[in-house]
Amino acid sequence: MFKQLIMIKRILVLFAVALLVSVSFVNAQNEDWSAPSAADKIVNPLKGNSDATKKGKILYQQMCAICHGDQGKGDGIAGAALDPPPGNFITKKVQAQTDGAIFWKITTGRPPMISYAEFLKEEQRWQLVNYIRELGENK
């Protein structure tokens, strides 16, 4: 429990720093966010794994819903003031991306969204990809 609190505190601090840094990137952020083509070749090792998707849902509620919203529509309470706004995961545009591209975005981040490479294990990021897919199916 103590480790989780420290991790959450770190994430909140990094989120605040990323938000401040994002002000200088506002013009660049108005462009679409595309993963590099190499990301499309990354294969999801947990595709179709329902246990991984369930774990992804828990992670999503803990780490992502505050900005992206409970249903993944980009309407979370903390996301209201962000520029660019959080992604809406249920759109055709997001769901048309490869699992590798979504994984790359979670891993890399783009202000105001932080990189989750240091906060989530690779397996956890794939669990989130699975859950984001499920959000698209449940619209």
DRENDO-1510 file (C-alpha; in Angstrom, 1 decimal, always signed):
<recs>
REC; n; res; u; v; w
REC; 1; MET; +0.0; +0.0; +0.0 .
REC; 2; PHE; +2.8; +2.4; +0.9 .
REC; 3; LYS; +4.6; +1.7; -2.5 .
REC; 4; GLN; +1.3; +2.5; -4.3 .
REC; 5; LEU; +1.0; +5.8; -2.5 .
REC; 6; ILE; +4.5; +6.8; -3.4 .
REC; 7; MET; +3.9; +5.8; -7.0 .
REC; 8; ILE; +0.7; +7.9; -7.1 .
REC; 9; LYS; +2.5; +10.8; -5.5 .
REC; 10; ARG; +5.2; +10.6; -8.2 .
REC; 11; ILE; +2.7; +10.4; -10.9 .
REC; 12; LEU; +0.9; +13.5; -9.6 .
REC; 13; VAL; +4.1; +15.4; -9.4 .
REC; 14; LEU; +5.1; +14.4; -12.9 .
REC; 15; PHE; +1.6; +15.2; -14.2 .
REC; 16; ALA; +1.9; +18.7; -12.7 .
REC; 17; VAL; +5.3; +19.2; -14.3 .
REC; 18; ALA; +4.1; +17.9; -17.7 .
REC; 19; LEU; +1.1; +20.2; -17.5 .
REC; 20; LEU; +3.4; +23.2; -17.0 .
REC; 21; VAL; +5.8; +22.1; -19.8 .
REC; 22; SER; +2.9; +21.6; -22.1 .
REC; 23; VAL; +2.2; +25.4; -22.3 .
REC; 24; SER; +5.3; +25.8; -24.5 .
REC; 25; PHE; +4.1; +23.1; -26.8 .
REC; 26; VAL; +0.5; +24.3; -27.4 .
REC; 27; ASN; +0.9; +25.1; -31.1 .
REC; 28; ALA; +2.6; +21.7; -31.8 .
REC; 29; GLN; +0.0; +19.9; -29.9 .
REC; 30; ASN; -2.8; +21.0; -32.2 .
REC; 31; GLU; -1.5; +18.4; -34.7 .
REC; 32; ASP; -2.7; +14.8; -34.7 .
REC; 33; TRP; -0.7; +12.6; -32.5 .
REC; 34; SER; +0.7; +9.7; -34.6 .
REC; 35; ALA; +2.9; +6.9; -33.5 .
REC; 36; PRO; +5.9; +6.1; -35.7 .
REC; 37; SER; +5.3; +3.4; -38.3 .
REC; 38; ALA; +7.6; +1.1; -36.4 .
REC; 39; ALA; +5.1; +1.0; -33.5 .
REC; 40; ASP; +2.6; -0.6; -35.8 .
REC; 41; LYS; +4.8; -3.7; -36.0 .
REC; 42; ILE; +4.8; -4.2; -32.2 .
REC; 43; VAL; +2.7; -7.2; -31.4 .
REC; 44; ASN; +0.4; -7.3; -28.3 .
REC; 45; PRO; +1.5; -10.4; -26.3 .
REC; 46; LEU; -1.7; -10.2; -24.3 .
REC; 47; LYS; -4.2; -9.9; -27.1 .
REC; 48; GLY; -7.4; -11.9; -26.3 .
REC; 49; ASN; -6.3; -12.5; -22.7 .
REC; 50; SER; -9.4; -11.7; -20.6 .
REC; 51; ASP; -7.5; -11.7; -17.3 .
REC; 52; ALA; -5.1; -9.1; -18.7 .
REC; 53; THR; -8.1; -7.0; -19.8 .
REC; 54; LYS; -9.6; -7.2; -16.3 .
REC; 55; LYS; -6.3; -6.0; -14.8 .
REC; 56; GLY; -6.2; -3.3; -17.4 .
REC; 57; LYS; -9.6; -2.1; -16.3 .
REC; 58; ILE; -8.4; -1.7; -12.7 .
REC; 59; LEU; -5.3; +0.1; -13.9 .
REC; 60; TYR; -7.4; +2.3; -16.1 .
REC; 61; GLN; -9.6; +3.3; -13.2 .
REC; 62; GLN; -6.6; +4.1; -11.0 .
REC; 63; MET; -4.4; +5.9; -13.5 .
REC; 64; CYS; -6.4; +7.0; -16.6 .
REC; 65; ALA; -10.0; +7.7; -15.8 .
REC; 66; ILE; -9.3; +11.0; -14.1 .
REC; 67; CYS; -8.4; +12.5; -17.4 .
REC; 68; HIS; -9.9; +10.1; -20.0 .
REC; 69; GLY; -13.2; +9.5; -18.1 .
REC; 70; ASP; -14.8; +6.4; -16.8 .
REC; 71; GLN; -16.0; +5.3; -20.3 .
REC; 72; GLY; -12.9; +6.5; -22.1 .
REC; 73; LYS; -14.6; +9.5; -23.8 .
REC; 74; GLY; -11.9; +12.0; -22.9 .
REC; 75; ASP; -14.3; +13.6; -20.4 .
REC; 76; GLY; -12.6; +13.0; -17.1 .
REC; 77; ILE; -12.7; +15.8; -14.4 .
REC; 78; ALA; -8.9; +16.5; -14.6 .
REC; 79; GLY; -8.9; +16.5; -18.4 .
REC; 80; ALA; -11.3; +19.4; -18.7 .
REC; 81; ALA; -8.5; +22.0; -18.5 .
REC; 82; LEU; -5.9; +20.1; -20.6 .
REC; 83; ASP; -4.7; +21.3; -24.0 .
REC; 84; PRO; -4.8; +19.2; -26.0 .
REC; 85; PRO; -7.7; +17.5; -24.4 .
REC; 86; PRO; -7.4; +13.8; -23.4 .
REC; 87; GLY; -8.1; +11.3; -26.2 .
REC; 88; ASN; -11.5; +9.8; -26.7 .
REC; 89; PHE; -10.8; +6.1; -26.8 .
REC; 90; ILE; -14.1; +5.0; -28.3 .
REC; 91; THR; -13.7; +6.9; -31.5 .
REC; 92; LYS; -13.1; +5.1; -34.8 .
REC; 93; LYS; -9.9; +7.0; -35.2 .
REC; 94; VAL; -8.4; +5.6; -31.9 .
REC; 95; GLN; -9.8; +2.1; -32.4 .
REC; 96; ALA; -8.3; +2.0; -35.9 .
REC; 97; GLN; -4.8; +2.3; -34.5 .
REC; 98; THR; -2.8; -0.8; -34.0 .
REC; 99; ASP; -2.2; -2.2; -30.5 .
REC; 100; GLY; +1.4; -1.3; -31.0 .
REC; 101; ALA; +0.6; +2.4; -31.7 .
REC; 102; ILE; -1.5; +2.6; -28.6 .
REC; 103; PHE; +1.1; +0.9; -26.5 .
REC; 104; TRP; +3.7; +3.3; -27.9 .
REC; 105; LYS; +1.6; +6.3; -26.9 .
REC; 106; ILE; +1.1; +5.0; -23.3 .
REC; 107; THR; +4.8; +4.3; -23.1 .
REC; 108; THR; +6.1; +7.6; -24.6 .
REC; 109; GLY; +3.4; +10.1; -23.6 .
REC; 110; ARG; +3.0; +13.6; -25.0 .
REC; 111; PRO; +2.5; +16.6; -22.8 .
REC; 112; PRO; +0.3; +17.0; -20.9 .
REC; 113; MET; +0.2; +13.2; -20.7 .
REC; 114; ILE; +3.3; +11.8; -19.1 .
REC; 115; SER; +5.2; +8.7; -20.2 .
REC; 116; TYR; +4.2; +5.7; -18.3 .
REC; 117; ALA; +7.4; +3.8; -19.1 .
REC; 118; GLU; +8.8; +4.3; -15.6 .
REC; 119; PHE; +5.5; +3.9; -13.7 .
REC; 120; LEU; +4.0; +0.9; -15.3 .
REC; 121; LYS; +5.6; -2.4; -16.3 .
REC; 122; GLU; +5.4; -3.4; -19.9 .
REC; 123; GLU; +2.8; -6.0; -19.1 .
REC; 124; GLN; +0.6; -3.4; -17.3 .
REC; 125; ARG; +0.8; -1.1; -20.4 .
REC; 126; TRP; -0.4; -4.0; -22.6 .
REC; 127; GLN; -3.2; -4.6; -20.1 .
REC; 128; LEU; -4.3; -1.0; -20.6 .
REC; 129; VAL; -4.2; -1.5; -24.4 .
REC; 130; ASN; -6.5; -4.5; -24.0 .
REC; 131; TYR; -8.9; -2.5; -21.9 .
REC; 132; ILE; -8.9; +0.5; -24.3 .
REC; 133; ARG; -9.9; -2.0; -27.0 .
REC; 134; GLU; -12.8; -3.2; -24.7 .
REC; 135; LEU; -13.9; +0.4; -24.2 .
REC; 136; GLY; -14.2; +0.7; -28.0 .
REC; 137; GLU; -16.4; -2.4; -28.2 .
REC; 138; ASN; -18.7; -1.2; -25.4 .
REC; 139; LYS; -19.7; +2.2; -26.8 .
</recs>
